[in-house]
Amino acid sequence: FARHEGLHIEELVCAPPSLEDTFVNILDTNDSIREGRT
């Protein structure tokens, strides 16, 4: 996670589940765009 958003692991661990899901969705979207699966 840190390599994508510059966040510390501790920040994600302390984040509310909904916020964590949002980051996961953002990362999945970024990965898909990089692989050409928009």
Summary of the structure (lengths in Angstrom):
residues: 38
radius of gyration: 10.8
end to end distance: 20.3
largest distance: 32.1
contacts: 73
relative contact order: 0.17
helix: 74%
strand: 0%
